[in-house]
Amino acid sequence: MISYALRRLLTAVPTLFAIVTISFFLMRLAPGGPFSQERGLNPIVKENLDRLYRLDEPLWRQYLDYLGNLARGDFGPSYNLPDFTVADLFRVGLPVSIELGASALILALLVGTLLGIVAALRQNRPTDYAVTALATAGSTIPTFVVAPLYQLVFALTLAWVPVAGWGGGALVNKVGPIVVLALPQIAIVARLMRASMIEALTSHHVRTARALGLSEATVVVRHAVRGALLPIVSYAGPAAAALLTGSVVVETVFAIPGVGRYFVDAALNRDYTLVMGTVVVVAVFVIVFNLAVDLLYAVIDPRVRHD
């Protein structure tokens, strides 16, 4: 398994290189730039800014310079937040986004898996219909609707929690963003687990376990659930990367100082370095989490062997 992980990490290098290259040139194909404004800057000021940030050089030179800086771990300065580098913004915002996304993912996996198992064991009964209805509603109602409703009910009406703010990571400030971010994922995981669990309960090895006289709890926990977890593990990889870096709406509504808001502002203002830095971070997360998912396959399913 170690040799497989090393091979995957080696193949990730050209993948990351291709992502950086495509993103770099696609950003610069679009008209405008980080210093393009509706009213327009003074031509002399814009020329000085381009020279300062080396945007007046040929595109191939900018690309090689960026690759060299990236190889040293230097994401460059932020064009629209000149007092900060991209690394400074990530140093402050990324831990917050990771904590928020990781908590939401853990909550979604635990609650969604439990609901899916209960629905599968009560197939075509009121409990199954209730879980399916809730999962459908949870996956269709957008986050930008749930978040203000949460603030209206629990913050403004009941006054149980603050309306917004991170509060230095206080639990009372984190509950709302985590729950709102986790709700759509709970719905998706519950539906996946229900379908997978129903299939697992009718599989040959589960029927064999029942024929051997094992208790129903042992059959469900040790045999059915283990096989049904594979689709959940597959979904958890990209979902983790999306939650850790894509909680834009939640961070905006709850005024959380994560990287999501920086990414939106950078995309709107054509902040090349900040957008590229976010792309690189997301790509690394996706590669790492997909590798972790593949390695977990061998732990969950003994039929999977990588070496």
SVG drawing of the C-alpha trace seen along z (x, -y; Angstrom):
<svg xmlns="http://www.w3.org/2000/svg" viewBox="-46 -60 58 82">
<polyline fill="none" stroke="black" stroke-width="0.4" points="0.0,0.0 2.9,-2.3 4.3,-1.9 0.9,-2.5 0.6,-5.8 4.0,-6.9 3.1,-6.2 -0.1,-8.2 1.8,-11.1 4.3,-11.0 1.5,-11.0 -0.1,-14.0 2.9,-16.2 2.1,-16.4 -1.6,-16.6 -1.0,-19.7 1.3,-21.1 -1.5,-20.8 -4.1,-22.4 -1.8,-25.4 -0.9,-25.8 -4.5,-25.7 -5.7,-28.0 -2.9,-30.5 -3.6,-31.0 -7.4,-30.8 -7.4,-33.7 -5.4,-35.9 -7.4,-35.1 -10.4,-37.0 -10.3,-40.7 -9.4,-43.1 -7.0,-42.7 -6.5,-43.3 -6.2,-47.1 -9.0,-47.5 -11.7,-49.7 -15.0,-51.1 -13.7,-54.7 -10.2,-53.6 -6.9,-54.4 -4.6,-57.2 -2.5,-55.6 0.7,-56.5 -0.5,-55.0 -1.6,-51.8 1.7,-51.6 3.6,-51.9 1.4,-49.2 1.9,-46.8 5.7,-47.4 5.6,-46.9 3.8,-43.6 5.7,-42.6 2.4,-42.4 4.1,-44.3 6.3,-41.4 5.5,-38.8 3.0,-36.1 5.5,-33.3 7.9,-35.2 5.1,-35.8 4.3,-32.1 7.8,-30.9 8.2,-33.4 5.0,-32.2 6.1,-28.5 9.5,-29.4 7.8,-31.3 5.3,-28.5 8.0,-25.9 9.4,-27.8 6.0,-28.0 5.6,-31.7 2.0,-32.5 2.9,-36.1 1.2,-39.3 -2.5,-40.0 -3.2,-42.7 -6.4,-44.0 -5.2,-43.7 -1.7,-45.1 -0.9,-45.1 -1.1,-41.2 0.4,-38.4 -1.7,-35.4 0.1,-33.3 -0.9,-35.9 -4.5,-35.6 -4.4,-31.8 -2.6,-31.8 -5.5,-33.6 -8.5,-32.3 -7.6,-28.7 -7.6,-27.3 -11.0,-28.8 -12.4,-27.3 -10.8,-23.9 -12.3,-23.9 -15.7,-24.8 -15.6,-22.4 -14.2,-19.5 -16.8,-19.8 -19.6,-20.0 -18.2,-16.9 -18.0,-14.9 -21.5,-15.9 -22.8,-15.0 -21.1,-11.6 -22.3,-10.6 -25.9,-11.8 -26.4,-11.0 -25.0,-7.5 -27.2,-6.8 -30.3,-8.1 -29.5,-6.0 -29.1,-2.8 -32.4,-3.4 -34.3,-4.1 -32.9,-1.0 -33.8,1.2 -37.3,-0.3 -37.7,-0.1 -41.1,-1.2 -42.3,-2.1 -43.2,-5.5 -39.6,-5.9 -38.2,-5.3 -40.6,-7.8 -39.8,-10.4 -36.0,-10.1 -36.4,-10.2 -38.6,-13.3 -36.3,-15.1 -33.3,-14.1 -35.0,-15.4 -35.9,-18.7 -32.4,-19.1 -30.7,-18.6 -33.0,-21.0 -33.3,-23.9 -30.2,-26.2 -27.9,-27.2 -28.6,-30.9 -32.2,-30.3 -31.4,-28.1 -28.8,-30.4 -31.0,-33.5 -33.9,-31.4 -31.5,-30.0 -30.5,-33.6 -34.1,-34.7 -35.3,-31.9 -32.5,-31.1 -30.6,-34.4 -33.2,-37.2 -36.4,-35.5 -35.1,-33.1 -31.8,-34.9 -30.0,-31.6 -27.0,-32.3 -25.3,-35.4 -26.5,-36.5 -23.0,-36.4 -19.3,-36.5 -16.7,-34.0 -16.2,-35.1 -12.7,-33.7 -14.0,-30.2 -16.5,-30.1 -18.9,-27.1 -22.0,-29.2 -20.7,-31.0 -19.8,-27.8 -23.0,-25.9 -25.0,-27.7 -22.5,-27.8 -21.6,-24.1 -25.2,-22.9 -26.2,-25.0 -23.2,-23.8 -23.8,-20.2 -27.5,-20.0 -27.2,-19.5 -24.4,-16.9 -26.5,-15.1 -29.3,-14.7 -26.9,-13.4 -25.1,-11.0 -28.4,-9.7 -29.7,-8.9 -26.5,-7.3 -26.3,-5.2 -30.0,-4.1 -29.5,-2.9 -26.2,-1.2 -27.5,0.4 -30.6,1.8 -28.3,3.4 -25.9,4.7 -28.8,6.3 -29.7,8.5 -26.1,9.5 -24.9,13.0 -22.5,12.6 -25.2,11.1 -27.6,14.0 -24.8,16.4 -24.2,14.7 -27.8,15.0 -27.9,18.6 -25.0,19.3 -27.2,18.1 -25.6,14.8 -27.6,12.3 -29.3,9.5 -27.2,6.9 -24.0,8.7 -25.2,9.2 -26.1,5.5 -23.1,3.9 -20.2,6.3 -21.3,7.3 -24.0,5.1 -22.8,1.7 -19.2,2.4 -20.0,3.1 -22.5,0.2 -19.8,-2.3 -17.9,-2.2 -20.1,-4.7 -20.0,-7.0 -16.2,-6.9 -16.1,-7.7 -18.3,-10.7 -16.4,-11.9 -13.3,-12.7 -14.5,-15.4 -17.1,-16.5 -14.3,-17.2 -12.4,-19.4 -15.6,-21.2 -16.5,-21.8 -13.1,-23.0 -12.8,-25.6 -16.2,-26.1 -18.3,-27.4 -18.6,-30.8 -22.3,-31.5 -22.0,-30.4 -18.9,-32.4 -20.5,-35.5 -23.9,-35.2 -22.3,-34.5 -19.4,-37.0 -16.8,-34.3 -13.2,-35.2 -12.4,-32.2 -10.9,-31.9 -14.3,-31.6 -14.9,-35.3 -11.4,-36.0 -11.9,-33.7 -15.1,-35.4 -13.7,-38.9 -10.5,-37.8 -12.5,-36.3 -14.6,-39.4 -11.6,-41.8 -9.3,-39.6 -6.8,-39.2 -4.7,-36.7 -2.4,-35.5 -5.2,-35.0 -7.3,-33.0 -4.3,-30.9 -3.4,-30.3 -7.0,-29.1 -6.9,-26.9 -3.7,-25.3 -4.9,-24.7 -8.2,-23.2 -6.3,-20.9 -4.0,-19.7 -7.0,-19.0 -8.7,-17.0 -5.6,-15.0 -4.9,-14.2 -8.5,-13.3 -8.9,-11.1 -5.7,-9.2 -7.1,-8.8 -10.3,-7.4 -8.5,-4.9 -6.4,-3.7 -9.5,-3.4 -11.0,-1.1 -8.5,1.6 -9.3,1.2 -13.1,1.4 -13.2,4.0 -10.7,6.9 -11.2,7.7 -9.4,4.5 -5.6,4.7 -3.4,2.0 0.0,3.8"/>
</svg>
